[in-house]
Amino acid sequence: MQEIIKNYVTKEYVEDDTELTYDTPLISGGIVDSFSMVSLKRFLENKYSISIPDDKATPEAFDSVNKICVLVREYVK
């Protein structure tokens, strides 16, 4: 899961040669903005057949690949 999410974020949002790690700050680091967060949420919901409540899709929850994995695992059956 970590690698899938990292690859998606890199492909969709990284504009230079920045090398992401699982702990790279995505929101606070300026890689993912609020608009991109919405598309990332849709990607996760489609990929893992889940529904992430809007109140759980916070900038803090989306601030690194590892944090996103924790969030997604809450909803994967």
N, CA, C and O atoms as a Maestro MAE file, in Angstrom:
{
 s_m_m2io_version
 :::
 2.0.0
}

f_m_ct {
 s_m_title
 :::
 protein
 m_atom[308] {
  # First column is atom index #
  i_m_mmod_type
  r_m_x_coord
  r_m_y_coord
  r_m_z_coord
  i_m_residue_number
  s_m_chain_name
  s_m_pdb_residue_name
  s_m_pdb_atom_name
  i_m_atomic_number
  :::
  1 25 0.826 -1.197 0.000 1 A "MET " " N  " 7
  2 3 0.000 0.000 0.000 1 A "MET " " CA " 6
  3 2 0.870 1.262 0.000 1 A "MET " " C  " 6
  4 15 0.588 2.213 -0.728 1 A "MET " " O  " 8
  5 25 1.919 1.265 0.811 2 A "GLN " " N  " 7
  6 3 2.791 2.446 0.876 2 A "GLN " " CA " 6
  7 2 3.365 2.783 -0.493 2 A "GLN " " C  " 6
  8 15 3.362 3.942 -0.910 2 A "GLN " " O  " 8
  9 25 3.855 1.769 -1.184 3 A "GLU " " N  " 7
  10 3 4.495 2.002 -2.475 3 A "GLU " " CA " 6
  11 2 3.491 2.490 -3.520 3 A "GLU " " C  " 6
  12 15 3.817 3.356 -4.332 3 A "GLU " " O  " 8
  13 25 2.284 1.949 -3.505 4 A "ILE " " N  " 7
  14 3 1.241 2.372 -4.448 4 A "ILE " " CA " 6
  15 2 0.903 3.841 -4.227 4 A "ILE " " C  " 6
  16 15 0.809 4.610 -5.184 4 A "ILE " " O  " 8
  17 25 0.722 4.230 -2.971 5 A "ILE " " N  " 7
  18 3 0.370 5.619 -2.667 5 A "ILE " " CA " 6
  19 2 1.536 6.551 -2.980 5 A "ILE " " C  " 6
  20 15 1.338 7.625 -3.548 5 A "ILE " " O  " 8
  21 25 2.745 6.145 -2.614 6 A "LYS " " N  " 7
  22 3 3.929 6.970 -2.906 6 A "LYS " " CA " 6
  23 2 4.087 7.174 -4.407 6 A "LYS " " C  " 6
  24 15 4.355 8.289 -4.856 6 A "LYS " " O  " 8
  25 25 3.924 6.118 -5.178 7 A "ASN " " N  " 7
  26 3 4.049 6.231 -6.635 7 A "ASN " " CA " 6
  27 2 2.984 7.145 -7.217 7 A "ASN " " C  " 6
  28 15 3.273 7.944 -8.107 7 A "ASN " " O  " 8
  29 25 1.758 7.036 -6.725 8 A "TYR " " N  " 7
  30 3 0.676 7.904 -7.207 8 A "TYR " " CA " 6
  31 2 0.985 9.368 -6.910 8 A "TYR " " C  " 6
  32 15 0.875 10.220 -7.791 8 A "TYR " " O  " 8
  33 25 1.369 9.658 -5.674 9 A "VAL " " N  " 7
  34 3 1.677 11.040 -5.285 9 A "VAL " " CA " 6
  35 2 2.833 11.581 -6.119 9 A "VAL " " C  " 6
  36 15 2.782 12.720 -6.583 9 A "VAL " " O  " 8
  37 25 3.868 10.777 -6.311 10 A "THR " " N  " 7
  38 3 5.015 11.199 -7.116 10 A "THR " " CA " 6
  39 2 4.584 11.519 -8.544 10 A "THR " " C  " 6
  40 15 4.945 12.563 -9.088 10 A "THR " " O  " 8
  41 25 3.814 10.619 -9.145 11 A "LYS " " N  " 7
  42 3 3.389 10.786 -10.537 11 A "LYS " " CA " 6
  43 2 2.464 11.991 -10.705 11 A "LYS " " C  " 6
  44 15 2.581 12.731 -11.682 11 A "LYS " " O  " 8
  45 25 1.553 12.189 -9.765 12 A "GLU " " N  " 7
  46 3 0.535 13.226 -9.910 12 A "GLU " " CA " 6
  47 2 0.948 14.608 -9.410 12 A "GLU " " C  " 6
  48 15 0.507 15.617 -9.960 12 A "GLU " " O  " 8
  49 25 1.788 14.669 -8.373 13 A "TYR " " N  " 7
  50 3 1.981 15.953 -7.690 13 A "TYR " " CA " 6
  51 2 3.411 16.455 -7.599 13 A "TYR " " C  " 6
  52 15 3.620 17.642 -7.350 13 A "TYR " " O  " 8
  53 25 4.396 15.601 -7.791 14 A "VAL " " N  " 7
  54 3 5.789 16.045 -7.685 14 A "VAL " " CA " 6
  55 2 6.219 16.602 -9.037 14 A "VAL " " C  " 6
  56 15 6.172 15.908 -10.052 14 A "VAL " " O  " 8
  57 25 6.638 17.868 -9.034 15 A "GLU " " N  " 7
  58 3 6.953 18.551 -10.294 15 A "GLU " " CA " 6
  59 2 8.435 18.585 -10.615 15 A "GLU " " C  " 6
  60 15 8.816 18.989 -11.713 15 A "GLU " " O  " 8
  61 25 9.278 18.170 -9.683 16 A "ASP " " N  " 7
  62 3 10.716 18.176 -9.946 16 A "ASP " " CA " 6
  63 2 11.280 16.796 -9.600 16 A "ASP " " C  " 6
  64 15 10.551 15.805 -9.630 16 A "ASP " " O  " 8
  65 25 12.540 16.729 -9.279 17 A "ASP " " N  " 7
  66 3 13.166 15.446 -8.976 17 A "ASP " " CA " 6
  67 2 13.129 15.105 -7.488 17 A "ASP " " C  " 6
  68 15 13.920 14.290 -7.013 17 A "ASP " " O  " 8
  69 25 12.209 15.732 -6.756 18 A "THR " " N  " 7
  70 3 12.087 15.461 -5.330 18 A "THR " " CA " 6
  71 2 11.843 13.973 -5.103 18 A "THR " " C  " 6
  72 15 10.942 13.382 -5.699 18 A "THR " " O  " 8
  73 25 12.642 13.386 -4.249 19 A "GLU " " N  " 7
  74 3 12.485 11.973 -3.904 19 A "GLU " " CA " 6
  75 2 11.638 11.873 -2.643 19 A "GLU " " C  " 6
  76 15 12.044 12.328 -1.574 19 A "GLU " " O  " 8
  77 25 10.468 11.278 -2.775 20 A "LEU " " N  " 7
  78 3 9.590 11.119 -1.622 20 A "LEU " " CA " 6
  79 2 9.995 9.912 -0.788 20 A "LEU " " C  " 6
  80 15 10.437 8.889 -1.311 20 A "LEU " " O  " 8
  81 25 9.833 10.059 0.523 21 A "THR " " N  " 7
  82 3 9.907 8.907 1.413 21 A "THR " " CA " 6
  83 2 8.507 8.716 1.975 21 A "THR " " C  " 6
  84 15 7.608 9.506 1.688 21 A "THR " " O  " 8
  85 25 8.321 7.689 2.762 22 A "TYR " " N  " 7
  86 3 7.005 7.446 3.350 22 A "TYR " " CA " 6
  87 2 6.654 8.503 4.395 22 A "TYR " " C  " 6
  88 15 5.488 8.638 4.767 22 A "TYR " " O  " 8
  89 25 7.643 9.248 4.869 23 A "ASP " " N  " 7
  90 3 7.414 10.275 5.884 23 A "ASP " " CA " 6
  91 2 7.569 11.703 5.368 23 A "ASP " " C  " 6
  92 15 7.490 12.648 6.152 23 A "ASP " " O  " 8
  93 25 7.787 11.877 4.072 24 A "THR " " N  " 7
  94 3 7.906 13.224 3.503 24 A "THR " " CA " 6
  95 2 6.620 14.005 3.761 24 A "THR " " C  " 6
  96 15 5.532 13.512 3.464 24 A "THR " " O  " 8
  97 25 6.729 15.225 4.315 25 A "PRO " " N  " 7
  98 3 5.524 16.037 4.528 25 A "PRO " " CA " 6
  99 2 4.892 16.435 3.195 25 A "PRO " " C  " 6
  100 15 5.508 17.142 2.398 25 A "PRO " " O  " 8
  101 25 3.676 15.984 2.959 26 A "LEU " " N  " 7
  102 3 3.018 16.249 1.679 26 A "LEU " " CA " 6
  103 2 2.232 17.555 1.697 26 A "LEU " " C  " 6
  104 15 2.373 18.376 0.791 26 A "LEU " " O  " 8
  105 25 1.410 17.749 2.716 27 A "ILE " " N  " 7
  106 3 0.598 18.959 2.809 27 A "ILE " " CA " 6
  107 2 1.461 20.108 3.340 27 A "ILE " " C  " 6
  108 15 1.593 21.147 2.693 27 A "ILE " " O  " 8
  109 25 2.041 19.909 4.514 28 A "SER " " N  " 7
  110 3 2.848 20.976 5.126 28 A "SER " " CA " 6
  111 2 4.106 21.255 4.309 28 A "SER " " C  " 6
  112 15 4.690 22.332 4.430 28 A "SER " " O  " 8
  113 25 4.533 20.302 3.480 29 A "GLY " " N  " 7
  114 3 5.691 20.507 2.625 29 A "GLY " " CA " 6
  115 2 5.353 21.143 1.289 29 A "GLY " " C  " 6
  116 15 6.245 21.425 0.489 29 A "GLY " " O  " 8
  117 25 4.057 21.372 1.042 30 A "GLY " " N  " 7
  118 3 3.645 22.051 -0.183 30 A "GLY " " CA " 6
  119 2 3.563 21.168 -1.415 30 A "GLY " " C  " 6
  120 15 3.396 21.679 -2.522 30 A "GLY " " O  " 8
  121 25 3.675 19.862 -1.254 31 A "ILE " " N  " 7
  122 3 3.609 18.951 -2.411 31 A "ILE " " CA " 6
  123 2 2.153 18.732 -2.828 31 A "ILE " " C  " 6
  124 15 1.837 18.707 -4.018 31 A "ILE " " O  " 8
  125 25 1.276 18.574 -1.842 32 A "VAL " " N  " 7
  126 3 -0.146 18.358 -2.099 32 A "VAL " " CA " 6
  127 2 -0.919 19.539 -1.507 32 A "VAL " " C  " 6
  128 15 -0.775 19.853 -0.325 32 A "VAL " " O  " 8
  129 25 -1.743 20.193 -2.342 33 A "ASP " " N  " 7
  130 3 -2.569 21.291 -1.839 33 A "ASP " " CA " 6
  131 2 -3.987 20.777 -1.585 33 A "ASP " " C  " 6
  132 15 -4.265 19.594 -1.779 33 A "ASP " " O  " 8
  133 25 -4.871 21.655 -1.156 34 A "SER " " N  " 7
  134 3 -6.219 21.214 -0.778 34 A "SER " " CA " 6
  135 2 -6.987 20.649 -1.973 34 A "SER " " C  " 6
  136 15 -7.751 19.697 -1.814 34 A "SER " " O  " 8
  137 25 -6.802 21.210 -3.148 35 A "PHE " " N  " 7
  138 3 -7.474 20.674 -4.336 35 A "PHE " " CA " 6
  139 2 -6.940 19.278 -4.668 35 A "PHE " " C  " 6
  140 15 -7.705 18.363 -4.971 35 A "PHE " " O  " 8
  141 25 -5.628 19.136 -4.605 36 A "SER " " N  " 7
  142 3 -5.004 17.836 -4.884 36 A "SER " " CA " 6
  143 2 -5.413 16.797 -3.854 36 A "SER " " C  " 6
  144 15 -5.526 15.613 -4.172 36 A "SER " " O  " 8
  145 25 -5.635 17.234 -2.629 37 A "MET " " N  " 7
  146 3 -6.039 16.315 -1.572 37 A "MET " " CA " 6
  147 2 -7.373 15.661 -1.910 37 A "MET " " C  " 6
  148 15 -7.587 14.486 -1.611 37 A "MET " " O  " 8
  149 25 -8.265 16.419 -2.532 38 A "VAL " " N  " 7
  150 3 -9.568 15.882 -2.928 38 A "VAL " " CA " 6
  151 2 -9.385 14.785 -3.981 38 A "VAL " " C  " 6
  152 15 -10.018 13.733 -3.894 38 A "VAL " " O  " 8
  153 25 -8.534 15.019 -4.962 39 A "SER " " N  " 7
  154 3 -8.315 13.996 -5.989 39 A "SER " " CA " 6
  155 2 -7.577 12.793 -5.420 39 A "SER " " C  " 6
  156 15 -7.821 11.663 -5.842 39 A "SER " " O  " 8
  157 25 -6.681 13.021 -4.473 40 A "LEU " " N  " 7
  158 3 -5.987 11.919 -3.805 40 A "LEU " " CA " 6
  159 2 -6.988 11.080 -3.013 40 A "LEU " " C  " 6
  160 15 -6.915 9.851 -3.024 40 A "LEU " " O  " 8
  161 25 -7.907 11.730 -2.336 41 A "LYS " " N  " 7
  162 3 -8.950 11.020 -1.586 41 A "LYS " " CA " 6
  163 2 -9.784 10.159 -2.535 41 A "LYS " " C  " 6
  164 15 -10.069 9.003 -2.221 41 A "LYS " " O  " 8
  165 25 -10.180 10.700 -3.683 42 A "ARG " " N  " 7
  166 3 -10.950 9.930 -4.672 42 A "ARG " " CA " 6
  167 2 -10.148 8.728 -5.170 42 A "ARG " " C  " 6
  168 15 -10.686 7.629 -5.307 42 A "ARG " " O  " 8
  169 25 -8.863 8.942 -5.439 43 A "PHE " " N  " 7
  170 3 -8.011 7.836 -5.869 43 A "PHE " " CA " 6
  171 2 -8.015 6.715 -4.832 43 A "PHE " " C  " 6
  172 15 -8.192 5.547 -5.177 43 A "PHE " " O  " 8
  173 25 -7.819 7.071 -3.565 44 A "LEU " " N  " 7
  174 3 -7.775 6.073 -2.490 44 A "LEU " " CA " 6
  175 2 -9.107 5.342 -2.363 44 A "LEU " " C  " 6
  176 15 -9.138 4.122 -2.196 44 A "LEU " " O  " 8
  177 25 -10.192 6.081 -2.441 45 A "GLU " " N  " 7
  178 3 -11.514 5.460 -2.321 45 A "GLU " " CA " 6
  179 2 -11.774 4.488 -3.464 45 A "GLU " " C  " 6
  180 15 -12.321 3.406 -3.251 45 A "GLU " " O  " 8
  181 25 -11.383 4.872 -4.676 46 A "ASN " " N  " 7
  182 3 -11.565 3.984 -5.835 46 A "ASN " " CA " 6
  183 2 -10.631 2.787 -5.785 46 A "ASN " " C  " 6
  184 15 -11.049 1.657 -6.037 46 A "ASN " " O  " 8
  185 25 -9.386 3.029 -5.465 47 A "LYS " " N  " 7
  186 3 -8.368 1.967 -5.447 47 A "LYS " " CA " 6
  187 2 -8.679 0.894 -4.411 47 A "LYS " " C  " 6
  188 15 -8.522 -0.299 -4.673 47 A "LYS " " O  " 8
  189 25 -9.117 1.325 -3.241 48 A "TYR " " N  " 7
  190 3 -9.320 0.389 -2.134 48 A "TYR " " CA " 6
  191 2 -10.797 0.118 -1.835 48 A "TYR " " C  " 6
  192 15 -11.114 -0.516 -0.829 48 A "TYR " " O  " 8
  193 25 -11.699 0.591 -2.695 49 A "SER " " N  " 7
  194 3 -13.144 0.377 -2.540 49 A "SER " " CA " 6
  195 2 -13.624 0.734 -1.139 49 A "SER " " C  " 6
  196 15 -14.282 -0.054 -0.459 49 A "SER " " O  " 8
  197 25 -13.270 1.954 -0.732 50 A "ILE " " N  " 7
  198 3 -13.635 2.442 0.598 50 A "ILE " " CA " 6
  199 2 -14.305 3.803 0.471 50 A "ILE " " C  " 6
  200 15 -14.325 4.399 -0.606 50 A "ILE " " O  " 8
  201 25 -14.843 4.279 1.563 51 A "SER " " N  " 7
  202 3 -15.374 5.630 1.637 51 A "SER " " CA " 6
  203 2 -14.763 6.287 2.869 51 A "SER " " C  " 6
  204 15 -14.980 5.846 3.997 51 A "SER " " O  " 8
  205 25 -14.000 7.343 2.636 52 A "ILE " " N  " 7
  206 3 -13.362 8.076 3.722 52 A "ILE " " CA " 6
  207 2 -14.246 9.269 4.056 52 A "ILE " " C  " 6
  208 15 -14.445 10.140 3.210 52 A "ILE " " O  " 8
  209 25 -14.784 9.326 5.278 53 A "PRO " " N  " 7
  210 3 -15.622 10.476 5.643 53 A "PRO " " CA " 6
  211 2 -14.838 11.781 5.524 53 A "PRO " " C  " 6
  212 15 -13.649 11.839 5.838 53 A "PRO " " O  " 8
  213 25 -15.522 12.822 5.066 54 A "ASP " " N  " 7
  214 3 -14.864 14.114 4.879 54 A "ASP " " CA " 6
  215 2 -14.209 14.629 6.162 54 A "ASP " " C  " 6
  216 15 -13.154 15.261 6.111 54 A "ASP " " O  " 8
  217 25 -14.831 14.359 7.307 55 A "ASP " " N  " 7
  218 3 -14.257 14.868 8.557 55 A "ASP " " CA " 6
  219 2 -12.987 14.121 8.959 55 A "ASP " " C  " 6
  220 15 -12.254 14.576 9.837 55 A "ASP " " O  " 8
  221 25 -12.721 12.978 8.325 56 A "LYS " " N  " 7
  222 3 -11.476 12.230 8.575 56 A "LYS " " CA " 6
  223 2 -10.388 12.581 7.565 56 A "LYS " " C  " 6
  224 15 -9.211 12.301 7.793 56 A "LYS " " O  " 8
  225 25 -10.779 13.192 6.454 57 A "ALA " " N  " 7
  226 3 -9.833 13.562 5.394 57 A "ALA " " CA " 6
  227 2 -9.245 14.938 5.703 57 A "ALA " " C  " 6
  228 15 -9.524 15.917 5.011 57 A "ALA " " O  " 8
  229 25 -8.438 14.992 6.742 58 A "THR " " N  " 7
  230 3 -7.851 16.249 7.191 58 A "THR " " CA " 6
  231 2 -6.444 16.413 6.617 58 A "THR " " C  " 6
  232 15 -5.822 15.433 6.209 58 A "THR " " O  " 8
  233 25 -5.943 17.643 6.584 59 A "PRO " " N  " 7
  234 3 -4.557 17.840 6.145 59 A "PRO " " CA " 6
  235 2 -3.567 17.024 6.979 59 A "PRO " " C  " 6
  236 15 -2.570 16.535 6.449 59 A "PRO " " O  " 8
  237 25 -3.832 16.877 8.264 60 A "GLU " " N  " 7
  238 3 -2.944 16.085 9.124 60 A "GLU " " CA " 6
  239 2 -2.944 14.617 8.692 60 A "GLU " " C  " 6
  240 15 -1.893 13.976 8.657 60 A "GLU " " O  " 8
  241 25 -4.120 14.092 8.366 61 A "ALA " " N  " 7
  242 3 -4.231 12.680 7.975 61 A "ALA " " CA " 6
  243 2 -3.589 12.410 6.616 61 A "ALA " " C  " 6
  244 15 -3.224 11.272 6.319 61 A "ALA " " O  " 8
  245 25 -3.450 13.445 5.793 62 A "PHE " " N  " 7
  246 3 -2.889 13.294 4.445 62 A "PHE " " CA " 6
  247 2 -1.473 13.847 4.346 62 A "PHE " " C  " 6
  248 15 -0.980 14.064 3.239 62 A "PHE " " O  " 8
  249 25 -0.807 14.080 5.473 63 A "ASP " " N  " 7
  250 3 0.477 14.783 5.428 63 A "ASP " " CA " 6
  251 2 1.681 13.898 5.120 63 A "ASP " " C  " 6
  252 15 2.782 14.416 4.937 63 A "ASP " " O  " 8
  253 25 1.506 12.589 5.059 64 A "SER " " N  " 7
  254 3 2.602 11.719 4.621 64 A "SER " " CA " 6
  255 2 1.996 10.415 4.118 64 A "SER " " C  " 6
  256 15 0.842 10.098 4.406 64 A "SER " " O  " 8
  257 25 2.781 9.677 3.373 65 A "VAL " " N  " 7
  258 3 2.320 8.377 2.882 65 A "VAL " " CA " 6
  259 2 1.967 7.481 4.067 65 A "VAL " " C  " 6
  260 15 0.939 6.804 4.043 65 A "VAL " " O  " 8
  261 25 2.796 7.468 5.090 66 A "ASN " " N  " 7
  262 3 2.510 6.626 6.253 66 A "ASN " " CA " 6
  263 2 1.201 7.011 6.927 66 A "ASN " " C  " 6
  264 15 0.431 6.134 7.319 66 A "ASN " " O  " 8
  265 25 0.937 8.306 7.070 67 A "LYS " " N  " 7
  266 3 -0.313 8.749 7.693 67 A "LYS " " CA " 6
  267 2 -1.517 8.391 6.833 67 A "LYS " " C  " 6
  268 15 -2.572 8.030 7.355 67 A "LYS " " O  " 8
  269 25 -1.361 8.488 5.519 68 A "ILE " " N  " 7
  270 3 -2.443 8.106 4.608 68 A "ILE " " CA " 6
  271 2 -2.735 6.611 4.753 68 A "ILE " " C  " 6
  272 15 -3.897 6.204 4.768 68 A "ILE " " O  " 8
  273 25 -1.698 5.806 4.858 69 A "CYS " " N  " 7
  274 3 -1.885 4.353 5.027 69 A "CYS " " CA " 6
  275 2 -2.655 4.039 6.308 69 A "CYS " " C  " 6
  276 15 -3.525 3.168 6.308 69 A "CYS " " O  " 8
  277 25 -2.344 4.733 7.388 70 A "VAL " " N  " 7
  278 3 -3.069 4.537 8.654 70 A "VAL " " CA " 6
  279 2 -4.546 4.843 8.431 70 A "VAL " " C  " 6
  280 15 -5.412 4.078 8.856 70 A "VAL " " O  " 8
  281 25 -4.829 5.948 7.772 71 A "LEU " " N  " 7
  282 3 -6.209 6.337 7.495 71 A "LEU " " CA " 6
  283 2 -6.920 5.294 6.641 71 A "LEU " " C  " 6
  284 15 -8.024 4.866 6.980 71 A "LEU " " O  " 8
  285 25 -6.310 4.885 5.552 72 A "VAL " " N  " 7
  286 3 -6.933 3.928 4.638 72 A "VAL " " CA " 6
  287 2 -7.203 2.604 5.341 72 A "VAL " " C  " 6
  288 15 -8.257 2.001 5.141 72 A "VAL " " O  " 8
  289 25 -6.266 2.149 6.157 73 A "ARG " " N  " 7
  290 3 -6.432 0.870 6.855 73 A "ARG " " CA " 6
  291 2 -7.631 0.868 7.798 73 A "ARG " " C  " 6
  292 15 -8.174 -0.192 8.110 73 A "ARG " " O  " 8
  293 25 -8.048 2.058 8.256 74 A "GLU " " N  " 7
  294 3 -9.231 2.146 9.117 74 A "GLU " " CA " 6
  295 2 -10.491 1.724 8.373 74 A "GLU " " C  " 6
  296 15 -11.453 1.278 8.997 74 A "GLU " " O  " 8
  297 25 -10.499 1.857 7.056 75 A "TYR " " N  " 7
  298 3 -11.714 1.648 6.263 75 A "TYR " " CA " 6
  299 2 -11.671 0.431 5.353 75 A "TYR " " C  " 6
  300 15 -12.705 0.018 4.826 75 A "TYR " " O  " 8
  301 25 -10.498 -0.147 5.160 76 A "VAL " " N  " 7
  302 3 -10.395 -1.351 4.335 76 A "VAL " " CA " 6
  303 2 -10.955 -2.523 5.133 76 A "VAL " " C  " 6
  304 15 -10.611 -2.725 6.298 76 A "VAL " " O  " 8
  305 25 -11.810 -3.275 4.490 77 A "LYS " " N  " 7
  306 3 -12.440 -4.398 5.185 77 A "LYS " " CA " 6
  307 2 -11.618 -5.651 5.063 77 A "LYS " " C  " 6
  308 15 -12.002 -6.695 5.590 77 A "LYS " " O  " 8
  :::
 }
 m_bond[307] {
  # First column is bond index #
  i_m_from
  i_m_to
  i_m_order
  :::
  1 1 2 1
  2 2 3 1
  3 3 4 2
  4 3 5 1
  5 5 6 1
  6 6 7 1
  7 7 8 2
  8 7 9 1
  9 9 10 1
  10 10 11 1
  11 11 12 2
  12 11 13 1
  13 13 14 1
  14 14 15 1
  15 15 16 2
  16 15 17 1
  17 17 18 1
  18 18 19 1
  19 19 20 2
  20 19 21 1
  21 21 22 1
  22 22 23 1
  23 23 24 2
  24 23 25 1
  25 25 26 1
  26 26 27 1
  27 27 28 2
  28 27 29 1
  29 29 30 1
  30 30 31 1
  31 31 32 2
  32 31 33 1
  33 33 34 1
  34 34 35 1
  35 35 36 2
  36 35 37 1
  37 37 38 1
  38 38 39 1
  39 39 40 2
  40 39 41 1
  41 41 42 1
  42 42 43 1
  43 43 44 2
  44 43 45 1
  45 45 46 1
  46 46 47 1
  47 47 48 2
  48 47 49 1
  49 49 50 1
  50 50 51 1
  51 51 52 2
  52 51 53 1
  53 53 54 1
  54 54 55 1
  55 55 56 2
  56 55 57 1
  57 57 58 1
  58 58 59 1
  59 59 60 2
  60 59 61 1
  61 61 62 1
  62 62 63 1
  63 63 64 2
  64 63 65 1
  65 65 66 1
  66 66 67 1
  67 67 68 2
  68 67 69 1
  69 69 70 1
  70 70 71 1
  71 71 72 2
  72 71 73 1
  73 73 74 1
  74 74 75 1
  75 75 76 2
  76 75 77 1
  77 77 78 1
  78 78 79 1
  79 79 80 2
  80 79 81 1
  81 81 82 1
  82 82 83 1
  83 83 84 2
  84 83 85 1
  85 85 86 1
  86 86 87 1
  87 87 88 2
  88 87 89 1
  89 89 90 1
  90 90 91 1
  91 91 92 2
  92 91 93 1
  93 93 94 1
  94 94 95 1
  95 95 96 2
  96 95 97 1
  97 97 98 1
  98 98 99 1
  99 99 100 2
  100 99 101 1
  101 101 102 1
  102 102 103 1
  103 103 104 2
  104 103 105 1
  105 105 106 1
  106 106 107 1
  107 107 108 2
  108 107 109 1
  109 109 110 1
  110 110 111 1
  111 111 112 2
  112 111 113 1
  113 113 114 1
  114 114 115 1
  115 115 116 2
  116 115 117 1
  117 117 118 1
  118 118 119 1
  119 119 120 2
  120 119 121 1
  121 121 122 1
  122 122 123 1
  123 123 124 2
  124 123 125 1
  125 125 126 1
  126 126 127 1
  127 127 128 2
  128 127 129 1
  129 129 130 1
  130 130 131 1
  131 131 132 2
  132 131 133 1
  133 133 134 1
  134 134 135 1
  135 135 136 2
  136 135 137 1
  137 137 138 1
  138 138 139 1
  139 139 140 2
  140 139 141 1
  141 141 142 1
  142 142 143 1
  143 143 144 2
  144 143 145 1
  145 145 146 1
  146 146 147 1
  147 147 148 2
  148 147 149 1
  149 149 150 1
  150 150 151 1
  151 151 152 2
  152 151 153 1
  153 153 154 1
  154 154 155 1
  155 155 156 2
  156 155 157 1
  157 157 158 1
  158 158 159 1
  159 159 160 2
  160 159 161 1
  161 161 162 1
  162 162 163 1
  163 163 164 2
  164 163 165 1
  165 165 166 1
  166 166 167 1
  167 167 168 2
  168 167 169 1
  169 169 170 1
  170 170 171 1
  171 171 172 2
  172 171 173 1
  173 173 174 1
  174 174 175 1
  175 175 176 2
  176 175 177 1
  177 177 178 1
  178 178 179 1
  179 179 180 2
  180 179 181 1
  181 181 182 1
  182 182 183 1
  183 183 184 2
  184 183 185 1
  185 185 186 1
  186 186 187 1
  187 187 188 2
  188 187 189 1
  189 189 190 1
  190 190 191 1
  191 191 192 2
  192 191 193 1
  193 193 194 1
  194 194 195 1
  195 195 196 2
  196 195 197 1
  197 197 198 1
  198 198 199 1
  199 199 200 2
  200 199 201 1
  201 201 202 1
  202 202 203 1
  203 203 204 2
  204 203 205 1
  205 205 206 1
  206 206 207 1
  207 207 208 2
  208 207 209 1
  209 209 210 1
  210 210 211 1
  211 211 212 2
  212 211 213 1
  213 213 214 1
  214 214 215 1
  215 215 216 2
  216 215 217 1
  217 217 218 1
  218 218 219 1
  219 219 220 2
  220 219 221 1
  221 221 222 1
  222 222 223 1
  223 223 224 2
  224 223 225 1
  225 225 226 1
  226 226 227 1
  227 227 228 2
  228 227 229 1
  229 229 230 1
  230 230 231 1
  231 231 232 2
  232 231 233 1
  233 233 234 1
  234 234 235 1
  235 235 236 2
  236 235 237 1
  237 237 238 1
  238 238 239 1
  239 239 240 2
  240 239 241 1
  241 241 242 1
  242 242 243 1
  243 243 244 2
  244 243 245 1
  245 245 246 1
  246 246 247 1
  247 247 248 2
  248 247 249 1
  249 249 250 1
  250 250 251 1
  251 251 252 2
  252 251 253 1
  253 253 254 1
  254 254 255 1
  255 255 256 2
  256 255 257 1
  257 257 258 1
  258 258 259 1
  259 259 260 2
  260 259 261 1
  261 261 262 1
  262 262 263 1
  263 263 264 2
  264 263 265 1
  265 265 266 1
  266 266 267 1
  267 267 268 2
  268 267 269 1
  269 269 270 1
  270 270 271 1
  271 271 272 2
  272 271 273 1
  273 273 274 1
  274 274 275 1
  275 275 276 2
  276 275 277 1
  277 277 278 1
  278 278 279 1
  279 279 280 2
  280 279 281 1
  281 281 282 1
  282 282 283 1
  283 283 284 2
  284 283 285 1
  285 285 286 1
  286 286 287 1
  287 287 288 2
  288 287 289 1
  289 289 290 1
  290 290 291 1
  291 291 292 2
  292 291 293 1
  293 293 294 1
  294 294 295 1
  295 295 296 2
  296 295 297 1
  297 297 298 1
  298 298 299 1
  299 299 300 2
  300 299 301 1
  301 301 302 1
  302 302 303 1
  303 303 304 2
  304 303 305 1
  305 305 306 1
  306 306 307 1
  307 307 308 2
  :::
 }
}
